[in-house]
Structures are given as structure tokens and as C-alpha cells.
Amino acid sequence: MAIKGSLKEASLADVLQLLSLGQKTGCLAVTDRTNLGHIYFDRGQISYASLVNRRDRLGDILVKNGKVMQWQLEAAIDQQGRERDKRLGEILLEQGAVSREDLEHFIRIQIQEAVFFLFTWSQGSFNFESDVVPEEQDFLVKINPESLLLEGARRVDEWSLIGKKIPSFDLIFSVDRARVEASQVTLTKQQERIVPLLDGSRDFATLVEDSGLVEFDVGKALYGLITAGFAHRTGRSEKARAEVADVRVDEHRNLGIAFYKTGMLDEANREFRRVVDLRPSDGSAYFYLGLIAHKQAHWQEAARYFNQAAERGGARASVLHNLALSYEKAGRFDEAEDVYAEAATRARRDTRIMTSWGINAVHRGDFEVAAGRLDRAREVGGDEIPSDLWYWARSLAAAAMEHFDEADTLLREGLESHPKNVVLRNNRAVLLELLGHLDEAEEILVAALADDPSLPQLSKNLGDLQYRAARYDEAWQAYQRAIKLNPKLGDDVYFKLGNIAYKRLDRESAAEYWRKTLENNPGHELARTNLETVSALA
């Protein structure tokens, strides 16, 4: 069940309750249009949560709360750089720098604070994707969403008041410590922690970072000091413009990558456009814009972006590969050929590039060249099993050169490695039909259709077999399925449907299908002759 919508129509609290009651497992992505957060569920319980661009890294939280020494954190980070498959918390545990109880406690706090922060978002959208697990986490926990709802609602109300006194996180505050001491008031633990830091040099964001407290606790503590007259605003932090620009670029880039990974392509496009607006020389942003356009099948636009990425970030093999692929998808095979050649020169042992270069040769009709490149791709891959795409292209090249036994061997081998690939099964059925093994070809197509009825070519090819065997009623049904899935499948489908209709003495339907044949292929003379004959008989 897809669960998505606008936060104006359904609050985050309502969504959390729905996922909890439904005992859902997966990832809830929440965006307020300028930020992105994720909440992961395991059978209705919150197991992890994260916010893009939020400075609440676990290591820093442990240091600021006195659970880990700074040198221990640095040593753990250094080890993580060498052992990338290990999480930071796991390394700190192994080093004895922190206890499991403390680690899990602060992970739980980190997750809860992320969820509480998401409660403050009233605009934007949400989207739940089932069976998605977090890529990076130290430990998973189990938190009942209902236990967070009351606290989340309370914080939202209090944040609305706090925001009137602290409307921006770049404001600087100082405190009159003499007046605080003279008043003999009892400060909260959070206020005691931030009072020494309110020296007129830190803005609110820095105060959060240096105190080790979460934003809400700092805001609430500072709100009380301001309301009592102990603290007052002294200015706004002034950072170098270049530094601010760098921060903004990084924030937009991080959001763009997060949106891209979540499949929110329009949002990702928006963020990377902001990156190039701020820094027109950023080649990586153009590269991601190209990837987004590619996923949206905007081939010409993708090629333009990859060209810009090559100009600004260097003509790396990965950029050239994607540029060539965009040209190929756009039908610009000669331009793709030149770019693939350059990419292959820069990455001589990249099987993906060599495979793509071979496929482009197939599209150009250079089948011997295609076979050579694809064989080289397999040689470079060593013991690695070739992709299903490789088997598709290499068998097609063999069949085009009338090496039918080789093509059949390649297709059978490909299906051993990729047994569920319906395209390979379809192509083997076509080859078997060509070789006269009609029963075996039909058996393969029927089985493939049972596994994936969404591929129109399967129905079309099955219809061809049945038409050839004069089983016209079955062929009619297969062709109808095919054109329903793809109305532009080909003129021969409509021509044969017209022939079947004519055999059924349904001249009106026959004429209609032959007219569609001519719409798809105005040069189909036999369809034109048939149509003229029927019209003369009318």
C-alpha cells in the first residue's frame, strides 16, 4: 500500500500512528521542500531516523556529554577510515571507549530528537516505501511512535513561543552573569550549561554545537533567560561570504543526493540547480543533473548536462560513459561512438564501458565490431558473470551474423545465470522459431508470459507463432494483449489483426486494422491493396 501525501492534509503524527497500527516495515521520507528527513520502521516500531544537513553526529554528542574523550573519537574515526565496513559506534565499543548502555542511550536520544524536529514541519510532503532498511546506522532501536506523540506535540507548541524570541539561528546572545548571580534564582541544568557560553561571541547554532545539548533544550533554556531579562540579543553572526556560500552549496548538494537516492527526482533537480546557481563551475552538480534527466528519459537534456559536467569537472570516464549512453538513447549513435571510444581509452578495464560500446555497435549494425568489443568486455571481467545486457547484445550480434548455434549457446548460458530475464527468454524463443523449433519456442513464451505479462513483445511473438500455425483465435487474443500494452508495437501486428478479422468476415474491423497498419507504415503496400479491395466491395 502506497502511503504518501501532503503535510497540510495529514500531520506527521497521523502518519506515524497509521504506520504503527499497520505494523509497517520500511522508510518514511519527509520533506519540507528545503530539508529531508527519514524515519525507518520495523513492524510498526521506529528503528532509526536521520536528517540531511543536521549537525548531530553521534561521536560529537558522546564527546559533548562526557562519555567519550576527543582523542578516543579521533582514533575511532581514523580506524573507520581504514575499515569502512565498520560503524563508528561499533569501533568505540571495541576500543572500550564507551559502554553499550551509554551508546544505545545516546543513539535513542539522537533518533528521538530527529523525530521531534520533524514534528515542527507543517509544509511539504511524505512518502512511505515498504521494506527499505537504513544504509548507515550504528545500532537499531525499537521506539513506539505513540510514546513520542505527546512530547512531539508539546514541543511544537513551545517552539512556536520560542521562535518569537529566537527567530533565527544566526542571532548572538549574551547574558548578564552578575545579575543572574545577584538574583539568586535557581537555573535549570540546561541553563547552567549555556550561561557560561553566552559571552556575546556565539550565535544560536554555535551554542547548540558547543553545549552538546539539542536545539530544543537550548532554545527553551535561552527563552527562559531572555524572558527573565538575564539574556539579550547582541547581534548577528558575521561569516565570510565565501564560507557561507560553501555551506549553502554543501547543504543543497547533500539534499540533492538524498532526494536522488530516495527517488524524488524533481526535488533533487531543484537542489542541484541551486548548486550550479551558487557555483556555476561545479561539475559534479551537472553530473547529477544529467543522471536525473537520464532517469526521466530526457536524453537530449541529459547529454547537455553531461557535456557541461565534462567541461567543468573534467572528462572522467564515468562522465563520458553517461554522455555516450545519453547520445545512444537519443539515437545519436555516431556521436555516441566517438565518446565511448574516449571513455574506453580512459578506463581500459571497465567492463561496463566496453559492454556499452559493444551495444552501440549493435545499434549501428556493426555486428562483427560489436562481437569483438563484447568479447573483450568478458575477457576484462575475468571470472565475473556477464550481465544479462551483455548476453542480450552478444547473442544478438551472433544471430545477426547468422551464427545461430553460437547465439543459442549464448542465450542458454545467459538464462542459466539470469533465469528470470524475460528479454533473454523472448529472444531465445524468436531464435528457436527461426530454426523451426516452434513447439519449444511457444513453450518458452507461454512460461515467460506467466512470469511477466507486462512485456508486449512476448504477446506479439506468441501471436506470431499461433498465426503461423493458423490458430487465429489464439493469435487474436495474443495480439490484442500486445497492442493494449503498446499501441505502437508495429505495423505487422495490425496487418495480421486485419487479416484475422477479414477471415471472420468482419470487413469493417479488417478495414480499421489495415488503416492503422498504414498509419504506422504508409509504405505497407499489401495493407493498402487489401483496404482498397474491401472498400470496393462495400
Secondary structure, DSSP 8 states (H G I E B T S, - for coil): --EEEETTTS-HHHHHHHHHHTT--EEEEEE-SS-EEEEEEETTEEEEEEETT----HHHHHHHTTSS-HHHHHHHHHHHHH-TTS-HHHHHHHHTSS-HHHHHHHHHHHHHHHHHHHHT--SSEEEEEET---SS-S----B-THHHHHHHHHHHHHHHHHHHH---TTEEEEE-HHHHHHHT----HHHHHHGGG-EEEEEHHHHHHHH---HHHHHHHHHHHHHTTSEEEEEE----HHHHHHHHHHHHHHHHHHHHHHT-HHHHHHHHHHHHHH-TT-HHHHHHHHHHHHHTT-HHHHHHHHHHHHHHH---HHHHHHHHHHHHHTT-HHHHHHHHHHHHHH-TT-HHHHHHHHHHHHHHT-HHHHHHHHHHHHHHHTTS---HHHHHHHHHHHHHTT-HHHHHHHHHHHHHHSTT-HHHHHHHHHHHHHTT-HHHHHHHHHHHHHH-TT-HHHHHHHHHHHHHTT-HHHHHHHHHHHHHH-TTS-HHHHHHHHHHHHHTT-HHHHHHHHHHHHHH-TT-HHHHHHHHHHHHH-
